[in-house]
């Protein structure tokens, strides 16, 4: 499943890139992230707790930054396993930062693969949850530049 969208931020491209590259800050913008631990310069692990439809899921996730081009692009690979449920989460996420006057437009794309119980929920439910997470992330990111 491919998910994509745009987020506009009232800040310079370099400042937005630096915030996105600050992993503790980035994680704080995502609802449900806890126990963030840096493994090395480009790898991190964390717990992600989220509710999809009526079911709560808790994932152990490993995130690896696989490409960084200052100040315009970041790509990350995420792999996770739900705790207590059979399944797997895999995603490649890319963000292109485009200078737009005094603003920056983040164009993002996520190639998401889910297996097990979460994967069986269907794309409309997952797209709705992803949109909700995007709106919360955008709100938290934009608040950092106010």
C-alpha positions as CSV (number, residue, x, y, z in Angstrom):
1,X,0.0,0.0,0.0
2,X,1.4,3.4,-1.1
3,X,0.5,6.4,1.0
4,X,1.6,9.9,0.1
5,X,0.8,13.5,0.9
6,X,2.2,17.0,1.7
7,X,2.9,18.9,4.8
8,X,3.6,22.7,4.7
9,X,5.8,24.1,7.4
10,X,6.5,27.9,8.1
11,X,10.2,27.5,8.3
12,X,13.3,27.4,6.1
13,X,14.2,24.2,4.3
14,X,17.4,23.7,6.3
15,X,15.7,24.2,9.6
16,X,13.0,21.7,8.8
17,X,15.6,19.1,7.6
18,X,17.5,19.6,10.9
19,X,14.3,19.1,13.0
20,X,13.4,15.9,11.0
21,X,17.0,14.7,11.4
22,X,16.7,15.1,15.2
23,X,15.3,11.6,16.0
24,X,14.1,12.3,19.5
25,X,12.2,15.3,18.2
26,X,10.9,13.4,15.2
27,X,9.7,10.6,17.5
28,X,8.0,13.1,19.8
29,X,5.8,14.2,16.9
30,X,4.4,10.7,16.4
31,X,1.6,9.8,18.8
32,X,2.4,6.5,20.7
33,X,6.2,6.3,20.3
34,X,8.0,5.4,23.5
35,X,11.3,3.8,24.7
36,X,13.3,5.3,21.9
37,X,16.8,4.0,21.8
38,X,19.7,4.9,19.5
39,X,21.6,1.8,18.2
40,X,24.1,3.7,16.1
41,X,24.1,6.9,14.0
42,X,21.5,5.7,11.6
43,X,19.5,3.0,13.5
44,X,17.0,3.4,16.3
45,X,14.5,1.2,18.0
46,X,11.3,2.1,19.8
47,X,7.9,0.9,20.8
48,X,4.9,2.2,18.8
49,X,1.4,1.9,20.4
50,X,-1.5,2.7,18.2
51,X,-5.2,1.9,18.0
52,X,-6.6,0.9,14.6
53,X,-10.4,0.6,14.4
54,X,-11.2,-1.0,17.8
55,X,-7.9,-2.9,18.3
56,X,-4.9,-1.6,20.0
57,X,-1.5,-2.7,18.7
58,X,1.9,-2.4,20.2
59,X,4.9,-2.8,17.9
60,X,8.6,-3.2,18.5
61,X,10.1,-1.2,15.6
62,X,13.5,-0.7,14.2
63,X,14.1,2.3,12.0
64,X,17.2,2.8,9.8
65,X,17.9,6.0,8.0
66,X,19.1,4.8,4.6
67,X,19.5,8.1,2.7
68,X,20.1,11.7,3.7
69,X,20.7,14.5,1.3
70,X,21.0,17.9,3.1
71,X,18.7,19.8,3.1
72,X,16.3,18.2,0.6
73,X,15.7,14.5,1.2
74,X,15.5,11.7,3.8
75,X,14.6,8.0,3.4
76,X,14.1,5.5,6.2
77,X,13.3,1.8,6.4
78,X,11.1,0.7,9.2
79,X,10.5,-2.9,10.3
80,X,8.4,-4.0,13.2
81,X,6.6,-6.8,14.9
82,X,3.5,-6.5,16.9
83,X,3.7,-7.6,20.5
84,X,1.3,-10.4,21.3
85,X,-0.1,-10.7,17.8
86,X,1.3,-12.5,14.7
87,X,2.3,-10.2,11.9
88,X,4.9,-7.8,10.5
89,X,5.2,-4.2,9.5
90,X,7.6,-3.1,6.8
91,X,7.8,0.4,5.3
92,X,10.1,2.6,3.2
93,X,9.4,6.2,3.9
94,X,10.8,9.1,1.9
95,X,10.5,12.8,2.5
96,X,11.4,15.5,-0.1
97,X,11.7,19.0,1.3
98,X,11.0,21.7,-1.2
99,X,11.8,25.3,-0.6
100,X,8.6,27.4,-1.1
101,X,9.4,31.0,-0.3
102,X,9.6,31.3,3.5
103,X,8.0,27.9,3.8
104,X,9.0,24.3,3.2
105,X,6.7,21.8,1.6
106,X,7.4,18.2,2.7
107,X,6.3,15.7,0.1
108,X,6.2,12.3,1.6
109,X,5.6,8.8,0.4
110,X,5.3,5.6,2.4
111,X,5.4,2.1,0.9
112,X,3.7,0.1,3.7
113,X,3.4,-3.7,3.9
114,X,1.4,-5.2,6.8
115,X,0.8,-8.9,7.4
116,X,-1.1,-10.8,10.0
117,X,-4.1,-9.4,11.9
118,X,-3.3,-5.8,11.1
119,X,-2.9,-6.5,7.4
120,X,-6.3,-8.2,7.3
121,X,-8.0,-4.9,8.4
122,X,-8.2,-3.5,4.9
123,X,-6.8,-0.5,3.2
124,X,-9.7,2.0,3.9
125,X,-9.3,1.5,7.7
126,X,-5.5,1.7,7.5
127,X,-5.6,4.8,5.2
128,X,-7.9,6.5,7.7
129,X,-5.5,5.8,10.6
130,X,-2.6,6.9,8.6
131,X,-4.3,10.2,7.7
132,X,-5.0,10.7,11.5
133,X,-1.3,10.1,12.3
134,X,-0.2,12.5,9.5
135,X,-2.4,15.3,10.9
136,X,-1.1,14.8,14.4
137,X,2.5,14.7,13.1
138,X,2.0,17.8,11.0
139,X,0.5,19.7,13.9
140,X,3.4,18.8,16.2
141,X,6.0,19.6,13.6
142,X,4.4,23.0,12.8
143,X,4.2,23.9,16.5
144,X,8.0,23.6,16.7
145,X,8.4,26.6,14.4
146,X,5.8,28.9,16.0
